[in-house]
Amino acid sequence: MTRDLPPLNALRAFEAAARHLSFTVASEELHVTQGAVSRHVKNLEERLGVQLFLRRSHGLELTDAARRYLPVVRDSFDRLAAATSELRRPQLASVLTVSASPNFASKWLIHRLGDFARDFPDVDLRVAAEQQHIDLSTSDVDIGIRHGEGQWRDLHVTKLVGERVYPVISPALLANGPPLDTPDDLRHHTLLRDLSSNDWPAWLKAAGAMGVDGTKGPYFNFTSMALDAAVAGQGVALARRALATHDVLSGRLVPLFDTELTSQRGYYVVCLPSRADEPKVVNFREWVLAQTRHDREALAELRQQLKRERAGESHV
């Protein structure tokens, strides 16, 4: 049977241009000129007999035909890439590459590598800490852990943990620093701020704190740095639950008060739909979900314990 297929280069140009909505960015990704991408797309449009892009002053816009065609082309490329990788490099079947932000990699994932190696001794886990989201369709990354609202088109998305934010302090500073009986007492402490999401003003308002300036204090461009500063006794940090879990459960940080901020953001496990059922991807996804479930239970138990201890102290 003869298949009526467009040229591969034309399909690659279309897929890249449609993904970026830019011939220029597509040309940089494919390492060809912008004119070459434009010609490939024009040739594809002529072969198909349909227009794929609307050339607007602000950039490209997909036509209805392109929106129908793009998922099929992308899925075909994903499957072809996966099959080619397995065929050419069978040893990679035991390699699992995970992409995560430096925050998540350093404060959550790195502390669990021993557990993963014990549970899956035949898997060679490789961690790629990247500040920007990696394009899974053009990289060797098998699975990503992303922070956001879970709205990533053309990816298989599983929610890992929701966003909860609360203040934390080192046990030494809590014991030896100014008293922290109410949120108002935070005015006597240094507030450690996270440049990526300074939630102190919102948290202080939710807690009903009076006389506390949430706009002052050292700024850090990584949440992990603010948490490390808190561990070192430099002040009080506002922690994302997922990132602070290890430090809290290990006793390096202590949660303060009962007020927590929640948002639409959280951490998600993502992969290409064509790879969602691969055994190594399924195993990692289920393992990381089990880890976060255990964290939630342990944190809830710890908070109850701390609440009982504080209630006992108040009656002394």
N, C-alpha and C positions, 0 to 999 in steps of 0.2 A: 504493500500500500504506500503510495506516494503522499507525504505530508506537505501541505501548503503552509510552510513556515516562513516568516520574515527573516531577514539576516540577523544574526545574533548581535552584531554591533549596533544595529538600529534599535533593537529591543533594549539593549543596555543603556543606550543614550536616552531613550524614552523613559525607562524606569528611574534613572538617576535624575533627569530633569523634572519628572513628575514628583519625585520625593522631595526635592529641594525647591521646586517651583522657580528654577533658575537655570538657564543654559550655562552661565558663567561658573556657578558652583559645581554643576555636573561635569563641566570640562576639567575642572581642577581635580575632581575625584577620579575621573577616568584617564587623566594625564593625556588629554588631547586638547585641541584648540576649541574655542567657543564656536567657531564656524563649522568645525567638524560635527559637533553635537547638533547644531541647527540643521545641517544637511542630512544627517542620519534621521532626524525626526521628520523632516520634510519628505524624505524618501519613504519612510514608514507610512506617513499620512497618505501619500499617493498610492502606495501598494494596497492599503486597507480601504481607501476611498472614503475616509472620514477625517475630520479635523480633530486633533487631539488637544491642542492648546489654543487658548485665546491670548493673543499678545496685547497686554494692557500696558499703559504708561507706567504703572507701579510694579509690573512684573508679569509672570505667567499665571494663567488660570486654566484649570482643567475643564474640558468639555464633559458632557454627560457620557459620551462614548469612552473617553479616557478614564473616567471614574469606574466604569464597568470593566475596562480592560486591565487597569493597573493591578488589582488584587490577583488576577490570574497570572500575569507576568511575574509579579513579585514572588508569589508562591512557587511558581515553576523554577525561578532562579534559586530560591531557598532550598528546594528539594534537590536540585541539581548540584548545588554547592555541598550540601550535606553528604550526598551519595559519592561525590568526587573525593571529598575529604576522607571518607571511610575507605574508599577503594585504593587511593594513592598512599594513605598513611594509616594502615590498620592499627598501628600502635597507639594512635590518638584515641582509640575507643576507650582506653583506660584513663585518659587525661580529661579533667574537668576544669575549664577556665571560667572563673567567676569575676565579674566586674562589680565594683562597689565604690562608693565615695570614700575618700580618705577618713572621714569621720566614722563611717560604719565599719570600715575595714579595721581601723585601729582600736575602736572602743567596743565593738561587738564581735566581729568575725575572728580576729586574731586569737582571742581567748578560748575559742572553741575548736581550733584546728586539731588539737590532740583528740578531742571527742570524735571528730569526723574521721580522723585516721584510724581510730580504734573501731568505729562502726563500719567503715568501708576501706579496709586495708589494701584493696586492689585498685583504688582510684587515686590517681596522682592529681591532687588539687593545686591549682595555680590561681593566685589572687592578683587581679589587676586593679589597683587603687587609682581611680581617675576622677578628677573634679567634674568633668563634663560627661554627659551620657554618651556611651559608645554606641555607634550604629551597629547593631547586631547582624545586619544583613551584609555588612562588608568587612567583618572582623572575624577572628578566631574565637571570640568569646561565646561560650555556650549559654550562659545564664547571667542575668544582671540583677542587682538589688538597687532599686531606685527610690528616691525620696520625692514625693509629689502627691498628686491627687488621683493617680491611677489611670489617667486618661492618655494612654499611648496607643495610637492607632496601629493596627497591623501587628500587634504583639499579643502573646498569651500572657495575661496579667493575673497574678494571685496576690491578694492582700496579705501582708505579713504581720504588721502591727500598726495600730492607729497612733496618731500623735497625741501625747499627753505631756504637758509641760508643768514642772513644779520645781521649787527651790531646793538646793542641796548644799550641805556644808560638811567640812571635815569634822570628825569626832573631837579632835584636839581643839579646834576653834570653837566648837559648840560648848565644850567643857570650860575653856579658859577665857573665851572672849566675852564681850558684853552680852547680857541675857537676851534670849530670843523667845519670850513668852507669847508675844502676839506679832502679827505682821508689822505693826507700827515700829517695833524694835529694830527692824531692818535699817532704819535711818542711822543707826550707830555702827553699821557694817558697810564694807566695800561691796558694791554690786558688780559682779563680773558679767560683762555683756558680750553677746554673740552677734557679730556684724551681719551674719546671714539672716538672722531673724531676732531682732531685739524685742522680746515680748515682755520685758519688765513692766513698762507702763500698763499694759493690758492686764498682766497678772496682779499688779498692785491694786488696780481698780477692782478686779474681781474679788480680791481678798479684803477689800474695804480698808486698805492701809492708809493711814493719814501721816502726812509730814515726811514721806519718803520720796526722794527724787529718782525716778527710774531712768533718767537720761544721763546720769553721771556714773563714772566708773570705767575701769580699763576695758578696751574693746579688743576682741580677738576675731580673726577672720575664719577660724575653724572652731566649731563647737567643742571638739575634742580638747583644744587648748584651754578653753574656759573651764572645762571639767578638770583638767590636770591642774590648773591653777587653784581650783577649789580643793582638790585633794592635798595640795601643798599648803593649805591654810591661808591663801591669799585673799579670800573673801567668799561670798555666797554666789553660786552660779544658778542660772535657771536652766534646768536640764530637760532634754527630751528623754522620755522614759526608756526608749530602746537603747540609746547611747549610754545612759547612766546605769543601766541594770547591773553590769559586772561590778562597778565600783560600789554600788549600793549593797548588793548581796554579799560582797566580800568585806563590808564594813569600812571601806575607805571613804565613803560618803554617807550622810544621813539625810533622809527626806525631812523637810520642814513643813509643818502645817498640813491642812487637809485640802486646801484649794488647788485644783488642777485646771489648766487651760486645755481645751480640746479644739481641734480644727479639722478641716477636710483633708489635710495632708497626712501622710504616713509613709511607711516603707512597704515596697511591693517587690515581689519576685517576678521577673519578666524573662521571656525567651521568644524565639521565633515560633509561630504556630506549628511549623513543619517539624519542630524538634521537641515539642511539648511532651510527647510520649516516649522519648528516648529513655531507656532505663536509668542512665546516669543523671539525667536531668530530673526525672521523677524522684529518684532517690534523694537528691540534694534538696529539692523543693519540700518533700515530706519531712526530711530531717530538720531543715531550718524552721518549718512550721511547728514541729514538735518542740524545738528549743524555745521558741517564743511562748508557746503555751505553758511550758514549765516556768519560764520567767514570770509570766503573769500570776501564776499560782503562788510562786515563792514571794513575789513582791507584795501580793495581797496579804499573805500570812505575816510578813515582816511589818507591814503597816499596822496590822491589828496588834501585833506584839508591842510596837512602839506606842500605840494609843493606850494600851493597858498600862505600860510603864509610866507614861505621863500622867494618866489618871491616878495612879498610885502615888506619884510624887506630889500631886496637888492636894492629897488628903493627909500628907505627913504633917 
